[in-house]
């Protein structure tokens, strides 16, 4: 089984890699993989038994482009193909999500000569024709995280942490702290507040989790994200298990 997960940013890639390594026993294999002439400069490969897992961050507006590259790798029929393709996107507005899914569906429809329809949260099977008159079955999964409400993987993780005993106050205060800054910053002069701070929606979404980590583990506040995420007890968070239930296909030993 060859699986590739496309996500939006580097932090998403780190969060997902920590999750799959802890929950399903994957091990890091190598970075910057190249398959049949395509470079994944933001990709890392993980391995568990006979399952290979590539996690690649692509930016929210490039999902369709990378899906097309994946389909081309498959079509070339040169000894390597992806059997499972997952897209994990931030949960932007409903309009943005639907537009994103529409663009991806058009890309797959064109490549597979079909009318591909996207439904979230479960695997969708589609036959892809290859060179040399062969074909393969590819499974697709589409998730917008969190499943309910706007946000991103960072929002999703902080909400799960908040549900654990002892975390609710610190989590809510971290969210409120960032919210207050975002609301007040437009009223401040450049001498009081650098307008580059929290200027983009994505950094505003990331900030509450970063604040929580800095307060919960101040001795590691200057560590990289991977070090902090290694402290997360992934198996305890039922909310995360439920949202990623489709990946139970990795339980190959059961």
N, C-alpha and C positions, 0 to 999 in steps of 0.2 A: 504494500500500500504506500503510495507516494502522495503526500498531502502538502498543500501550500495554503497558508493563511495570509491574506493581505489585510493590513491595518493602516491607520492614518499616520501615526508619528512614532518616533523612537521610544518615547515613554510607553506607548501602547505595546510595542514589541517587547520591551523589558517585562512589563506586567504579564503579558501572555506567556512569555518563555518561563517565567518563574512559576506561573500557574501549572503549565503542562509538565514541567519537570517535577514539581512537588506532587501533583495529583496522579499523573499517569506514568511517572518514572522515566521520562525522556532525559537524554544526556546530550550536552552540547557537543557537536561534532566539528564544525568549521564555519568561518564567515565567508562572505563574498563569493558565493557559489556561482559557477558558470555552467550553463547547460546549453549545448548545441548553439554556441555563438551568442547567447544572451547573458548579460552580466546582471546579477542582482546586487548592486553595490550596498544596499541597505538590508541585505538578507543574511540570516543565520540558519544553519541546518542542525536539527536535533534528530536523535535516533533512539528507538526503543524496539527491541526485538527486530521484526522485519518491517517496521513502519518508519519511514523517513518523514520528517516534518520540517518544512521551510516556513519561517515567519519573516515576512518582508513588509517594511513600512514604505508607503508610496505617496502619501499626501491625499487628502480627500478628493481632489479633482482629477486624480490620475488612475482611479480604479479601472476604468474602461480600457485605458491604454495597457495596463499590466495584464488584464484579463486577455486581451488580444495577443500579448506576447506568450502567455501560458498556452493558449489555444494553438499558436504557431508551433511551439515546442512539441505539443502533442501531434499535430498534423504531420510534422516532418518524419515521424515514425522512425527515429534513429536509435532506438534502444532505451530511451527514457521517456516516460510520460507521467502526467499527474492524474491520479485516479479520483482525487478529492480536492476541490477548490472551495475555500471559505473566504468570505469577505466580512470583516468586522468593522463597522463604521460607527463614528460618533452618532448619537441620536440628536441631529439638528432638528430644525422645524420639519413638520410633516411634509411640507412642500419640497424642501431640499432633499429629504430622504427619497421621496417618490421620484424626483427628477434623477437622482443618482441611480436608483434601481432601474429606471426606464432606460438610461444610457447604457448600463451594463447589459440589460436584456437585449437591446438592439445589437450590441456587439456579439453576443452569443448567438442570437438569431441569424445574423449575417454569416458567421463562421460555420454554423451547423446546419444552415438552410432549413430553419424551423421557425416556429412562432414560440419563442421561449418566454415563459411567464414566471416572474419572481414571487414567491411566497416566503415570508420570513420564518426563521426558527426551526426549519426541518430540511433535511437533505432532499434535493431534487435531482432526479436521474435524467440524463440526456445523452443520446448517442452522438458521437462525433466521428465524422468520416476522416480517414487519414489518407496519406499518399499510398500508392500501390494497392488501391482498392481494398483497404482494410478499414476497420472501425473499432472504436473502444467506447465503453460506457464511462461517463464522467459524472460524479456526484457533486452538486453545488449546494452551498449553505450560505445564507445571508442573514446577518444579525446587525441590528442597530442597538447599541448599548448606551445607557440602560434601556431595558425593554419598555419601561414605563417612564415617561417624562423626558425632558431634554437633558443633554449632558454628554459625557464621554466615559471612557474606561476609568478615568480618575474619579469621576462622580460615583460611578458604579462601585468602585472599591471602597471609597470613603463611606458610602451608605451601608455597605456590608460590615465594615469595621464598627460603625456606629451602633449596630444592633447587638454587639457584644457587650456584656456587663462591664461597666467601668469606663466606657468610651463615649457615651452619649453627650455628656457635657462638653468635653474637649472637642468633639467633632462639630457640634452645633456652634460653639464659640469660634472655631476656625472658619466655618462658613460665614458667620455673621461678621467677623473681622474683615474678611475679603469683600463682602457685600458693602460694608460701610465705606471702605476705601473707594470702591468703584463708584458709589453714589456721590461721594464728596470730592473726588479728584477733579471734576470739571469746574469746581468753584475755587480751586486753588491756583495761585500763580506758579510760574515755572520755577521761581526761587524756592517755593514751598514743596512742590511735587514735580518730579520729572515726568513729563507726559509720555515717555517711552514705557514707563512701568504699567503693566496690566493694560496695555493699549489694545490688544487683540483678544477676541472672544476665547481663543484656545488657551491663552495664558491665564485668562480669568477663570476658566474651568479647572485648570491644573492647580491653581494657587491654594484652594482650601486643603487639598491633600498634602501639599508641601508644608503648609503651616502646621497641620496636625502632626506630621512626622517630626518637624523641628521642635515642637513642644513635647511630644511623647518621648522622643529619643534625642535630646539636645546634644549629647556627646557624639552623635553621629550626624549632626546637622550638615556637616561639610563632606559627608561621604557621598559616593555616587548613588544613583537611584537603585541600582541592583543590590547594593549592600543593605539599604533600608528595606527593600521588598523581600529580602531573604528572611526578615524577622516576622513576616506576615504568616499567621497560621491558616493557610489556604483551606485546609480540609475542614475547618470549623465553620466556614461561611456557607450556610445552606443557600443563601440568595445567589451566590456565585455558582454553586453546583447546579441550581435549577436553571439559571440562564444559559449555562454551557452544557446542558444535558445532551445536546446533539453530539457532543464529542465523546460520549461513552462508547463510540465505535472503537476507541483506543484501548478499551478493556479487552484486549485480545487473549488474555490469559484466563478469562472467566467463561 
